[in-house]
Amino acid sequence: MADPARLTILATLARAEHEVCVCDFTSGLDVNQPTVSHHLRLLKEAGLVTSVRRGTWGYYSLAADARDRLEAALTSILPMKVLA
């Protein structure tokens, strides 16, 4: 999750009502398709996204437990109370 593009991908998938085509990320992130595919592969290897292939395109969605896992990870590294 160290790369801003991966955070954007996760946020997009979290808001999506259906699977998102890799082609949609290329225009939204203003990066080329191989770079998007690289980020998606890393997220898939981490178990945060799932994919299905339809023709030449891959379609991605947030893994069922990804929200809980991300929340747990963020809770463990962020302080419980932010001081102003």
HTML snippet that shows the backbone in 3Dmol.js (N, CA, C, O; Angstrom):
<script src="https://3Dmol.org/build/3Dmol-min.js"></script>
<div id="view" style="width:600px;height:400px;position:relative"></div>
<script>
const pdb = `
ATOM      1  N   MET A   1       0.815  -1.188   0.000  1.00  0.00           N
ATOM      2  CA  MET A   1       0.000   0.000   0.000  1.00  0.00           C
ATOM      3  C   MET A   1       0.859   1.253   0.000  1.00  0.00           C
ATOM      4  O   MET A   1       0.335   2.357   0.148  1.00  0.00           O
ATOM      5  N   ALA A   2       2.136   1.106  -0.159  1.00  0.00           N
ATOM      6  CA  ALA A   2       3.038   2.248  -0.086  1.00  0.00           C
ATOM      7  C   ALA A   2       2.890   3.205  -1.260  1.00  0.00           C
ATOM      8  O   ALA A   2       3.277   4.368  -1.156  1.00  0.00           O
ATOM      9  N   ASP A   3       2.351   2.750  -2.347  1.00  0.00           N
ATOM     10  CA  ASP A   3       2.232   3.595  -3.533  1.00  0.00           C
ATOM     11  C   ASP A   3       0.856   4.257  -3.589  1.00  0.00           C
ATOM     12  O   ASP A   3      -0.154   3.586  -3.377  1.00  0.00           O
ATOM     13  N   PRO A   4       0.798   5.559  -3.870  1.00  0.00           N
ATOM     14  CA  PRO A   4      -0.498   6.248  -3.952  1.00  0.00           C
ATOM     15  C   PRO A   4      -1.442   5.635  -4.989  1.00  0.00           C
ATOM     16  O   PRO A   4      -2.660   5.666  -4.810  1.00  0.00           O
ATOM     17  N   ALA A   5      -0.899   5.089  -6.052  1.00  0.00           N
ATOM     18  CA  ALA A   5      -1.750   4.460  -7.069  1.00  0.00           C
ATOM     19  C   ALA A   5      -2.488   3.261  -6.485  1.00  0.00           C
ATOM     20  O   ALA A   5      -3.660   3.048  -6.796  1.00  0.00           O
ATOM     21  N   ARG A   6      -1.822   2.481  -5.646  1.00  0.00           N
ATOM     22  CA  ARG A   6      -2.478   1.322  -5.033  1.00  0.00           C
ATOM     23  C   ARG A   6      -3.585   1.764  -4.081  1.00  0.00           C
ATOM     24  O   ARG A   6      -4.638   1.131  -4.012  1.00  0.00           O
ATOM     25  N   LEU A   7      -3.349   2.842  -3.354  1.00  0.00           N
ATOM     26  CA  LEU A   7      -4.397   3.362  -2.470  1.00  0.00           C
ATOM     27  C   LEU A   7      -5.592   3.848  -3.281  1.00  0.00           C
ATOM     28  O   LEU A   7      -6.739   3.640  -2.885  1.00  0.00           O
ATOM     29  N   THR A   8      -5.330   4.488  -4.402  1.00  0.00           N
ATOM     30  CA  THR A   8      -6.411   4.949  -5.274  1.00  0.00           C
ATOM     31  C   THR A   8      -7.187   3.770  -5.838  1.00  0.00           C
ATOM     32  O   THR A   8      -8.415   3.811  -5.909  1.00  0.00           O
ATOM     33  N   ILE A   9      -6.484   2.727  -6.235  1.00  0.00           N
ATOM     34  CA  ILE A   9      -7.143   1.521  -6.744  1.00  0.00           C
ATOM     35  C   ILE A   9      -8.045   0.923  -5.670  1.00  0.00           C
ATOM     36  O   ILE A   9      -9.199   0.592  -5.943  1.00  0.00           O
ATOM     37  N   LEU A  10      -7.528   0.783  -4.453  1.00  0.00           N
ATOM     38  CA  LEU A  10      -8.330   0.216  -3.368  1.00  0.00           C
ATOM     39  C   LEU A  10      -9.547   1.082  -3.067  1.00  0.00           C
ATOM     40  O   LEU A  10     -10.643   0.560  -2.861  1.00  0.00           O
ATOM     41  N   ALA A  11      -9.366   2.393  -3.041  1.00  0.00           N
ATOM     42  CA  ALA A  11     -10.493   3.294  -2.777  1.00  0.00           C
ATOM     43  C   ALA A  11     -11.540   3.193  -3.881  1.00  0.00           C
ATOM     44  O   ALA A  11     -12.740   3.203  -3.605  1.00  0.00           O
ATOM     45  N   THR A  12     -11.093   3.097  -5.117  1.00  0.00           N
ATOM     46  CA  THR A  12     -12.016   2.964  -6.246  1.00  0.00           C
ATOM     47  C   THR A  12     -12.812   1.670  -6.142  1.00  0.00           C
ATOM     48  O   THR A  12     -14.027   1.665  -6.339  1.00  0.00           O
ATOM     49  N   LEU A  13     -12.132   0.583  -5.835  1.00  0.00           N
ATOM     50  CA  LEU A  13     -12.813  -0.702  -5.711  1.00  0.00           C
ATOM     51  C   LEU A  13     -13.766  -0.715  -4.525  1.00  0.00           C
ATOM     52  O   LEU A  13     -14.825  -1.340  -4.588  1.00  0.00           O
ATOM     53  N   ALA A  14     -13.402  -0.033  -3.445  1.00  0.00           N
ATOM     54  CA  ALA A  14     -14.271   0.012  -2.268  1.00  0.00           C
ATOM     55  C   ALA A  14     -15.579   0.740  -2.570  1.00  0.00           C
ATOM     56  O   ALA A  14     -16.618   0.412  -1.998  1.00  0.00           O
ATOM     57  N   ARG A  15     -15.533   1.715  -3.457  1.00  0.00           N
ATOM     58  CA  ARG A  15     -16.730   2.480  -3.816  1.00  0.00           C
ATOM     59  C   ARG A  15     -17.516   1.857  -4.970  1.00  0.00           C
ATOM     60  O   ARG A  15     -18.679   2.197  -5.188  1.00  0.00           O
ATOM     61  N   ALA A  16     -16.892   0.963  -5.694  1.00  0.00           N
ATOM     62  CA  ALA A  16     -17.525   0.395  -6.893  1.00  0.00           C
ATOM     63  C   ALA A  16     -18.673  -0.539  -6.522  1.00  0.00           C
ATOM     64  O   ALA A  16     -18.614  -1.269  -5.533  1.00  0.00           O
ATOM     65  N   GLU A  17     -19.708  -0.493  -7.337  1.00  0.00           N
ATOM     66  CA  GLU A  17     -20.854  -1.380  -7.135  1.00  0.00           C
ATOM     67  C   GLU A  17     -20.700  -2.692  -7.901  1.00  0.00           C
ATOM     68  O   GLU A  17     -21.474  -3.628  -7.705  1.00  0.00           O
ATOM     69  N   HIS A  18     -19.692  -2.751  -8.776  1.00  0.00           N
ATOM     70  CA  HIS A  18     -19.448  -3.953  -9.571  1.00  0.00           C
ATOM     71  C   HIS A  18     -17.955  -4.027  -9.869  1.00  0.00           C
ATOM     72  O   HIS A  18     -17.190  -3.144  -9.482  1.00  0.00           O
ATOM     73  N   GLU A  19     -17.559  -5.071 -10.546  1.00  0.00           N
ATOM     74  CA  GLU A  19     -16.147  -5.231 -10.903  1.00  0.00           C
ATOM     75  C   GLU A  19     -15.690  -4.080 -11.787  1.00  0.00           C
ATOM     76  O   GLU A  19     -16.470  -3.528 -12.563  1.00  0.00           O
ATOM     77  N   VAL A  20     -14.409  -3.725 -11.657  1.00  0.00           N
ATOM     78  CA  VAL A  20     -13.850  -2.617 -12.431  1.00  0.00           C
ATOM     79  C   VAL A  20     -12.819  -3.171 -13.406  1.00  0.00           C
ATOM     80  O   VAL A  20     -11.949  -3.955 -13.028  1.00  0.00           O
ATOM     81  N   CYS A  21     -12.928  -2.758 -14.658  1.00  0.00           N
ATOM     82  CA  CYS A  21     -11.998  -3.191 -15.697  1.00  0.00           C
ATOM     83  C   CYS A  21     -10.645  -2.513 -15.503  1.00  0.00           C
ATOM     84  O   CYS A  21     -10.574  -1.348 -15.112  1.00  0.00           O
ATOM     85  N   VAL A  22      -9.587  -3.246 -15.776  1.00  0.00           N
ATOM     86  CA  VAL A  22      -8.251  -2.658 -15.696  1.00  0.00           C
ATOM     87  C   VAL A  22      -8.151  -1.443 -16.615  1.00  0.00           C
ATOM     88  O   VAL A  22      -7.407  -0.506 -16.326  1.00  0.00           O
ATOM     89  N   CYS A  23      -8.886  -1.455 -17.704  1.00  0.00           N
ATOM     90  CA  CYS A  23      -8.861  -0.324 -18.639  1.00  0.00           C
ATOM     91  C   CYS A  23      -9.405   0.951 -17.997  1.00  0.00           C
ATOM     92  O   CYS A  23      -8.986   2.048 -18.367  1.00  0.00           O
ATOM     93  N   ASP A  24     -10.322   0.829 -17.049  1.00  0.00           N
ATOM     94  CA  ASP A  24     -10.861   2.003 -16.360  1.00  0.00           C
ATOM     95  C   ASP A  24      -9.824   2.646 -15.443  1.00  0.00           C
ATOM     96  O   ASP A  24      -9.838   3.861 -15.249  1.00  0.00           O
ATOM     97  N   PHE A  25      -8.942   1.853 -14.889  1.00  0.00           N
ATOM     98  CA  PHE A  25      -7.905   2.400 -14.011  1.00  0.00           C
ATOM     99  C   PHE A  25      -6.860   3.191 -14.789  1.00  0.00           C
ATOM    100  O   PHE A  25      -6.318   4.173 -14.281  1.00  0.00           O
ATOM    101  N   THR A  26      -6.577   2.774 -16.005  1.00  0.00           N
ATOM    102  CA  THR A  26      -5.530   3.466 -16.762  1.00  0.00           C
ATOM    103  C   THR A  26      -5.890   4.916 -17.012  1.00  0.00           C
ATOM    104  O   THR A  26      -5.031   5.791 -16.913  1.00  0.00           O
ATOM    105  N   SER A  27      -7.140   5.184 -17.332  1.00  0.00           N
ATOM    106  CA  SER A  27      -7.535   6.578 -17.560  1.00  0.00           C
ATOM    107  C   SER A  27      -7.686   7.328 -16.247  1.00  0.00           C
ATOM    108  O   SER A  27      -7.340   8.507 -16.171  1.00  0.00           O
ATOM    109  N   GLY A  28      -8.188   6.680 -15.228  1.00  0.00           N
ATOM    110  CA  GLY A  28      -8.385   7.337 -13.940  1.00  0.00           C
ATOM    111  C   GLY A  28      -7.103   7.658 -13.204  1.00  0.00           C
ATOM    112  O   GLY A  28      -7.034   8.644 -12.471  1.00  0.00           O
ATOM    113  N   LEU A  29      -6.083   6.831 -13.393  1.00  0.00           N
ATOM    114  CA  LEU A  29      -4.808   7.034 -12.704  1.00  0.00           C
ATOM    115  C   LEU A  29      -3.791   7.759 -13.563  1.00  0.00           C
ATOM    116  O   LEU A  29      -2.739   8.167 -13.069  1.00  0.00           O
ATOM    117  N   ASP A  30      -4.089   7.923 -14.829  1.00  0.00           N
ATOM    118  CA  ASP A  30      -3.169   8.562 -15.772  1.00  0.00           C
ATOM    119  C   ASP A  30      -1.817   7.849 -15.812  1.00  0.00           C
ATOM    120  O   ASP A  30      -0.763   8.483 -15.848  1.00  0.00           O
ATOM    121  N   VAL A  31      -1.873   6.516 -15.804  1.00  0.00           N
ATOM    122  CA  VAL A  31      -0.677   5.686 -15.963  1.00  0.00           C
ATOM    123  C   VAL A  31      -0.984   4.636 -17.021  1.00  0.00           C
ATOM    124  O   VAL A  31      -2.144   4.408 -17.363  1.00  0.00           O
ATOM    125  N   ASN A  32       0.057   4.002 -17.532  1.00  0.00           N
ATOM    126  CA  ASN A  32      -0.161   3.022 -18.596  1.00  0.00           C
ATOM    127  C   ASN A  32      -0.670   1.689 -18.041  1.00  0.00           C
ATOM    128  O   ASN A  32      -0.582   1.421 -16.842  1.00  0.00           O
ATOM    129  N   GLN A  33      -1.194   0.879 -18.928  1.00  0.00           N
ATOM    130  CA  GLN A  33      -1.810  -0.381 -18.535  1.00  0.00           C
ATOM    131  C   GLN A  33      -0.839  -1.339 -17.854  1.00  0.00           C
ATOM    132  O   GLN A  33      -1.233  -1.979 -16.879  1.00  0.00           O
ATOM    133  N   PRO A  34       0.412  -1.479 -18.311  1.00  0.00           N
ATOM    134  CA  PRO A  34       1.328  -2.371 -17.603  1.00  0.00           C
ATOM    135  C   PRO A  34       1.576  -1.945 -16.149  1.00  0.00           C
ATOM    136  O   PRO A  34       1.721  -2.796 -15.272  1.00  0.00           O
ATOM    137  N   THR A  35       1.624  -0.642 -15.896  1.00  0.00           N
ATOM    138  CA  THR A  35       1.828  -0.158 -14.527  1.00  0.00           C
ATOM    139  C   THR A  35       0.613  -0.471 -13.662  1.00  0.00           C
ATOM    140  O   THR A  35       0.757  -0.901 -12.517  1.00  0.00           O
ATOM    141  N   VAL A  36      -0.575  -0.257 -14.204  1.00  0.00           N
ATOM    142  CA  VAL A  36      -1.796  -0.586 -13.470  1.00  0.00           C
ATOM    143  C   VAL A  36      -1.840  -2.084 -13.185  1.00  0.00           C
ATOM    144  O   VAL A  36      -2.159  -2.494 -12.069  1.00  0.00           O
ATOM    145  N   SER A  37      -1.525  -2.891 -14.174  1.00  0.00           N
ATOM    146  CA  SER A  37      -1.525  -4.345 -13.992  1.00  0.00           C
ATOM    147  C   SER A  37      -0.529  -4.769 -12.921  1.00  0.00           C
ATOM    148  O   SER A  37      -0.803  -5.689 -12.149  1.00  0.00           O
ATOM    149  N   HIS A  38       0.611  -4.115 -12.868  1.00  0.00           N
ATOM    150  CA  HIS A  38       1.615  -4.405 -11.838  1.00  0.00           C
ATOM    151  C   HIS A  38       1.034  -4.141 -10.446  1.00  0.00           C
ATOM    152  O   HIS A  38       1.153  -4.980  -9.553  1.00  0.00           O
ATOM    153  N   HIS A  39       0.410  -2.981 -10.265  1.00  0.00           N
ATOM    154  CA  HIS A  39      -0.182  -2.645  -8.968  1.00  0.00           C
ATOM    155  C   HIS A  39      -1.293  -3.624  -8.602  1.00  0.00           C
ATOM    156  O   HIS A  39      -1.385  -4.062  -7.455  1.00  0.00           O
ATOM    157  N   LEU A  40      -2.129  -3.964  -9.566  1.00  0.00           N
ATOM    158  CA  LEU A  40      -3.211  -4.906  -9.302  1.00  0.00           C
ATOM    159  C   LEU A  40      -2.675  -6.289  -8.956  1.00  0.00           C
ATOM    160  O   LEU A  40      -3.237  -6.979  -8.104  1.00  0.00           O
ATOM    161  N   ARG A  41      -1.595  -6.696  -9.609  1.00  0.00           N
ATOM    162  CA  ARG A  41      -0.991  -8.000  -9.292  1.00  0.00           C
ATOM    163  C   ARG A  41      -0.506  -8.022  -7.848  1.00  0.00           C
ATOM    164  O   ARG A  41      -0.719  -9.003  -7.136  1.00  0.00           O
ATOM    165  N   LEU A  42       0.147  -6.941  -7.413  1.00  0.00           N
ATOM    166  CA  LEU A  42       0.628  -6.874  -6.031  1.00  0.00           C
ATOM    167  C   LEU A  42      -0.530  -6.915  -5.035  1.00  0.00           C
ATOM    168  O   LEU A  42      -0.447  -7.584  -4.005  1.00  0.00           O
ATOM    169  N   LEU A  43      -1.600  -6.203  -5.343  1.00  0.00           N
ATOM    170  CA  LEU A  43      -2.772  -6.208  -4.468  1.00  0.00           C
ATOM    171  C   LEU A  43      -3.437  -7.583  -4.448  1.00  0.00           C
ATOM    172  O   LEU A  43      -3.945  -8.012  -3.412  1.00  0.00           O
ATOM    173  N   LYS A  44      -3.436  -8.264  -5.576  1.00  0.00           N
ATOM    174  CA  LYS A  44      -4.004  -9.614  -5.636  1.00  0.00           C
ATOM    175  C   LYS A  44      -3.150 -10.590  -4.836  1.00  0.00           C
ATOM    176  O   LYS A  44      -3.679 -11.432  -4.111  1.00  0.00           O
ATOM    177  N   GLU A  45      -1.829 -10.479  -4.965  1.00  0.00           N
ATOM    178  CA  GLU A  45      -0.926 -11.338  -4.197  1.00  0.00           C
ATOM    179  C   GLU A  45      -1.087 -11.113  -2.696  1.00  0.00           C
ATOM    180  O   GLU A  45      -0.894 -12.034  -1.902  1.00  0.00           O
ATOM    181  N   ALA A  46      -1.439  -9.894  -2.311  1.00  0.00           N
ATOM    182  CA  ALA A  46      -1.661  -9.575  -0.898  1.00  0.00           C
ATOM    183  C   ALA A  46      -3.047 -10.019  -0.428  1.00  0.00           C
ATOM    184  O   ALA A  46      -3.374  -9.903   0.753  1.00  0.00           O
ATOM    185  N   GLY A  47      -3.856 -10.526  -1.355  1.00  0.00           N
ATOM    186  CA  GLY A  47      -5.187 -10.999  -1.005  1.00  0.00           C
ATOM    187  C   GLY A  47      -6.209  -9.891  -0.815  1.00  0.00           C
ATOM    188  O   GLY A  47      -7.255 -10.110  -0.204  1.00  0.00           O
ATOM    189  N   LEU A  48      -5.917  -8.701  -1.333  1.00  0.00           N
ATOM    190  CA  LEU A  48      -6.828  -7.569  -1.154  1.00  0.00           C
ATOM    191  C   LEU A  48      -7.822  -7.408  -2.294  1.00  0.00           C
ATOM    192  O   LEU A  48      -8.872  -6.790  -2.118  1.00  0.00           O
ATOM    193  N   VAL A  49      -7.504  -7.956  -3.460  1.00  0.00           N
ATOM    194  CA  VAL A  49      -8.419  -7.874  -4.597  1.00  0.00           C
ATOM    195  C   VAL A  49      -8.572  -9.249  -5.231  1.00  0.00           C
ATOM    196  O   VAL A  49      -7.717 -10.122  -5.082  1.00  0.00           O
ATOM    197  N   THR A  50      -9.667  -9.418  -5.932  1.00  0.00           N
ATOM    198  CA  THR A  50      -9.900 -10.629  -6.711  1.00  0.00           C
ATOM    199  C   THR A  50     -10.112 -10.203  -8.158  1.00  0.00           C
ATOM    200  O   THR A  50     -10.435  -9.048  -8.437  1.00  0.00           O
ATOM    201  N   SER A  51      -9.930 -11.136  -9.060  1.00  0.00           N
ATOM    202  CA  SER A  51     -10.079 -10.787 -10.470  1.00  0.00           C
ATOM    203  C   SER A  51     -10.751 -11.908 -11.242  1.00  0.00           C
ATOM    204  O   SER A  51     -10.770 -13.069 -10.832  1.00  0.00           O
ATOM    205  N   VAL A  52     -11.297 -11.507 -12.373  1.00  0.00           N
ATOM    206  CA  VAL A  52     -11.868 -12.445 -13.329  1.00  0.00           C
ATOM    207  C   VAL A  52     -11.501 -11.923 -14.709  1.00  0.00           C
ATOM    208  O   VAL A  52     -11.496 -10.714 -14.939  1.00  0.00           O
ATOM    209  N   ARG A  53     -11.195 -12.826 -15.622  1.00  0.00           N
ATOM    210  CA  ARG A  53     -10.811 -12.421 -16.971  1.00  0.00           C
ATOM    211  C   ARG A  53     -11.993 -12.615 -17.903  1.00  0.00           C
ATOM    212  O   ARG A  53     -12.648 -13.657 -17.916  1.00  0.00           O
ATOM    213  N   ARG A  54     -12.241 -11.567 -18.686  1.00  0.00           N
ATOM    214  CA  ARG A  54     -13.274 -11.630 -19.723  1.00  0.00           C
ATOM    215  C   ARG A  54     -12.638 -11.150 -21.012  1.00  0.00           C
ATOM    216  O   ARG A  54     -12.362  -9.961 -21.176  1.00  0.00           O
ATOM    217  N   GLY A  55     -12.411 -12.068 -21.913  1.00  0.00           N
ATOM    218  CA  GLY A  55     -11.721 -11.724 -23.156  1.00  0.00           C
ATOM    219  C   GLY A  55     -10.295 -11.312 -22.859  1.00  0.00           C
ATOM    220  O   GLY A  55      -9.551 -12.046 -22.209  1.00  0.00           O
ATOM    221  N   THR A  56      -9.916 -10.143 -23.333  1.00  0.00           N
ATOM    222  CA  THR A  56      -8.539  -9.684 -23.128  1.00  0.00           C
ATOM    223  C   THR A  56      -8.382  -8.829 -21.881  1.00  0.00           C
ATOM    224  O   THR A  56      -7.262  -8.456 -21.531  1.00  0.00           O
ATOM    225  N   TRP A  57      -9.480  -8.512 -21.203  1.00  0.00           N
ATOM    226  CA  TRP A  57      -9.413  -7.618 -20.047  1.00  0.00           C
ATOM    227  C   TRP A  57      -9.634  -8.357 -18.737  1.00  0.00           C
ATOM    228  O   TRP A  57     -10.362  -9.347 -18.673  1.00  0.00           O
ATOM    229  N   GLY A  58      -8.988  -7.850 -17.699  1.00  0.00           N
ATOM    230  CA  GLY A  58      -9.213  -8.341 -16.352  1.00  0.00           C
ATOM    231  C   GLY A  58     -10.148  -7.388 -15.626  1.00  0.00           C
ATOM    232  O   GLY A  58     -10.059  -6.171 -15.791  1.00  0.00           O
ATOM    233  N   TYR A  59     -11.043  -7.947 -14.823  1.00  0.00           N
ATOM    234  CA  TYR A  59     -11.979  -7.157 -14.027  1.00  0.00           C
ATOM    235  C   TYR A  59     -11.709  -7.451 -12.559  1.00  0.00           C
ATOM    236  O   TYR A  59     -11.559  -8.606 -12.161  1.00  0.00           O
ATOM    237  N   TYR A  60     -11.650  -6.396 -11.767  1.00  0.00           N
ATOM    238  CA  TYR A  60     -11.213  -6.517 -10.381  1.00  0.00           C
ATOM    239  C   TYR A  60     -12.274  -6.044  -9.408  1.00  0.00           C
ATOM    240  O   TYR A  60     -13.075  -5.159  -9.711  1.00  0.00           O
ATOM    241  N   SER A  61     -12.259  -6.657  -8.229  1.00  0.00           N
ATOM    242  CA  SER A  61     -13.127  -6.227  -7.135  1.00  0.00           C
ATOM    243  C   SER A  61     -12.360  -6.404  -5.832  1.00  0.00           C
ATOM    244  O   SER A  61     -11.366  -7.127  -5.762  1.00  0.00           O
ATOM    245  N   LEU A  62     -12.847  -5.727  -4.813  1.00  0.00           N
ATOM    246  CA  LEU A  62     -12.234  -5.819  -3.499  1.00  0.00           C
ATOM    247  C   LEU A  62     -12.519  -7.202  -2.927  1.00  0.00           C
ATOM    248  O   LEU A  62     -13.646  -7.686  -3.025  1.00  0.00           O
ATOM    249  N   ALA A  63     -11.532  -7.836  -2.339  1.00  0.00           N
ATOM    250  CA  ALA A  63     -11.728  -9.144  -1.719  1.00  0.00           C
ATOM    251  C   ALA A  63     -12.723  -9.005  -0.566  1.00  0.00           C
ATOM    252  O   ALA A  63     -12.839  -7.939   0.039  1.00  0.00           O
ATOM    253  N   ALA A  64     -13.432 -10.078  -0.273  1.00  0.00           N
ATOM    254  CA  ALA A  64     -14.494 -10.050   0.729  1.00  0.00           C
ATOM    255  C   ALA A  64     -14.017  -9.535   2.084  1.00  0.00           C
ATOM    256  O   ALA A  64     -14.736  -8.789   2.749  1.00  0.00           O
ATOM    257  N   ASP A  65     -12.825  -9.920   2.495  1.00  0.00           N
ATOM    258  CA  ASP A  65     -12.332  -9.516   3.816  1.00  0.00           C
ATOM    259  C   ASP A  65     -11.366  -8.334   3.766  1.00  0.00           C
ATOM    260  O   ASP A  65     -10.751  -7.998   4.778  1.00  0.00           O
ATOM    261  N   ALA A  66     -11.227  -7.711   2.618  1.00  0.00           N
ATOM    262  CA  ALA A  66     -10.231  -6.643   2.460  1.00  0.00           C
ATOM    263  C   ALA A  66     -10.509  -5.445   3.360  1.00  0.00           C
ATOM    264  O   ALA A  66      -9.581  -4.890   3.948  1.00  0.00           O
ATOM    265  N   ARG A  67     -11.760  -5.040   3.475  1.00  0.00           N
ATOM    266  CA  ARG A  67     -12.082  -3.883   4.324  1.00  0.00           C
ATOM    267  C   ARG A  67     -11.654  -4.131   5.763  1.00  0.00           C
ATOM    268  O   ARG A  67     -11.034  -3.271   6.388  1.00  0.00           O
ATOM    269  N   ASP A  68     -11.984  -5.304   6.288  1.00  0.00           N
ATOM    270  CA  ASP A  68     -11.615  -5.629   7.668  1.00  0.00           C
ATOM    271  C   ASP A  68     -10.103  -5.680   7.835  1.00  0.00           C
ATOM    272  O   ASP A  68      -9.567  -5.188   8.828  1.00  0.00           O
ATOM    273  N   ARG A  69      -9.418  -6.272   6.869  1.00  0.00           N
ATOM    274  CA  ARG A  69      -7.960  -6.375   6.953  1.00  0.00           C
ATOM    275  C   ARG A  69      -7.299  -5.011   6.873  1.00  0.00           C
ATOM    276  O   ARG A  69      -6.346  -4.738   7.604  1.00  0.00           O
ATOM    277  N   LEU A  70      -7.799  -4.148   5.986  1.00  0.00           N
ATOM    278  CA  LEU A  70      -7.233  -2.804   5.860  1.00  0.00           C
ATOM    279  C   LEU A  70      -7.501  -1.981   7.111  1.00  0.00           C
ATOM    280  O   LEU A  70      -6.628  -1.250   7.578  1.00  0.00           O
ATOM    281  N   GLU A  71      -8.705  -2.101   7.648  1.00  0.00           N
ATOM    282  CA  GLU A  71      -9.033  -1.370   8.874  1.00  0.00           C
ATOM    283  C   GLU A  71      -8.140  -1.824  10.027  1.00  0.00           C
ATOM    284  O   GLU A  71      -7.653  -0.994  10.795  1.00  0.00           O
ATOM    285  N   ALA A  72      -7.923  -3.119  10.151  1.00  0.00           N
ATOM    286  CA  ALA A  72      -7.057  -3.636  11.209  1.00  0.00           C
ATOM    287  C   ALA A  72      -5.624  -3.146  11.038  1.00  0.00           C
ATOM    288  O   ALA A  72      -4.964  -2.787  12.013  1.00  0.00           O
ATOM    289  N   ALA A  73      -5.149  -3.133   9.802  1.00  0.00           N
ATOM    290  CA  ALA A  73      -3.782  -2.666   9.547  1.00  0.00           C
ATOM    291  C   ALA A  73      -3.643  -1.188   9.883  1.00  0.00           C
ATOM    292  O   ALA A  73      -2.667  -0.782  10.514  1.00  0.00           O
ATOM    293  N   LEU A  74      -4.610  -0.386   9.466  1.00  0.00           N
ATOM    294  CA  LEU A  74      -4.544   1.048   9.748  1.00  0.00           C
ATOM    295  C   LEU A  74      -4.677   1.333  11.238  1.00  0.00           C
ATOM    296  O   LEU A  74      -3.996   2.212  11.766  1.00  0.00           O
ATOM    297  N   THR A  75      -5.541   0.602  11.908  1.00  0.00           N
ATOM    298  CA  THR A  75      -5.720   0.791  13.342  1.00  0.00           C
ATOM    299  C   THR A  75      -4.439   0.476  14.103  1.00  0.00           C
ATOM    300  O   THR A  75      -4.133   1.117  15.108  1.00  0.00           O
ATOM    301  N   SER A  76      -3.703  -0.501  13.626  1.00  0.00           N
ATOM    302  CA  SER A  76      -2.480  -0.884  14.334  1.00  0.00           C
ATOM    303  C   SER A  76      -1.347   0.118  14.144  1.00  0.00           C
ATOM    304  O   SER A  76      -0.432   0.172  14.965  1.00  0.00           O
ATOM    305  N   ILE A  77      -1.394   0.917  13.071  1.00  0.00           N
ATOM    306  CA  ILE A  77      -0.292   1.854  12.848  1.00  0.00           C
ATOM    307  C   ILE A  77      -0.659   3.306  13.126  1.00  0.00           C
ATOM    308  O   ILE A  77       0.225   4.151  13.268  1.00  0.00           O
ATOM    309  N   LEU A  78      -1.949   3.603  13.206  1.00  0.00           N
ATOM    310  CA  LEU A  78      -2.371   4.975  13.481  1.00  0.00           C
ATOM    311  C   LEU A  78      -2.724   5.120  14.958  1.00  0.00           C
ATOM    312  O   LEU A  78      -3.279   4.198  15.557  1.00  0.00           O
ATOM    313  N   PRO A  79      -2.410   6.257  15.539  1.00  0.00           N
ATOM    314  CA  PRO A  79      -2.794   6.457  16.941  1.00  0.00           C
ATOM    315  C   PRO A  79      -4.317   6.492  17.067  1.00  0.00           C
ATOM    316  O   PRO A  79      -5.020   6.921  16.152  1.00  0.00           O
ATOM    317  N   MET A  80      -4.802   6.042  18.197  1.00  0.00           N
ATOM    318  CA  MET A  80      -6.238   6.007  18.422  1.00  0.00           C
ATOM    319  C   MET A  80      -6.814   7.410  18.577  1.00  0.00           C
ATOM    320  O   MET A  80      -7.984   7.638  18.270  1.00  0.00           O
ATOM    321  N   LYS A  81      -6.001   8.347  19.051  1.00  0.00           N
ATOM    322  CA  LYS A  81      -6.474   9.704  19.274  1.00  0.00           C
ATOM    323  C   LYS A  81      -5.496  10.665  18.616  1.00  0.00           C
ATOM    324  O   LYS A  81      -4.291  10.606  18.861  1.00  0.00           O
ATOM    325  N   VAL A  82      -6.017  11.535  17.794  1.00  0.00           N
ATOM    326  CA  VAL A  82      -5.171  12.516  17.123  1.00  0.00           C
ATOM    327  C   VAL A  82      -5.252  13.815  17.910  1.00  0.00           C
ATOM    328  O   VAL A  82      -6.339  14.335  18.162  1.00  0.00           O
ATOM    329  N   LEU A  83      -4.094  14.332  18.293  1.00  0.00           N
ATOM    330  CA  LEU A  83      -4.053  15.578  19.046  1.00  0.00           C
ATOM    331  C   LEU A  83      -4.023  16.754  18.094  1.00  0.00           C
ATOM    332  O   LEU A  83      -3.295  16.740  17.101  1.00  0.00           O
ATOM    333  N   ALA A  84      -4.809  17.766  18.393  1.00  0.00           N
ATOM    334  CA  ALA A  84      -4.860  18.959  17.530  1.00  0.00           C
ATOM    335  C   ALA A  84      -3.689  19.880  17.789  1.00  0.00           C
ATOM    336  O   ALA A  84      -3.575  20.928  17.153  1.00  0.00           O
TER     337      ALA A  84
END
`;
const viewer = $3Dmol.createViewer("view");
viewer.addModel(pdb, "pdb");
viewer.setStyle({}, {cartoon: {color: "spectrum"}});
viewer.zoomTo();
viewer.render();
</script>
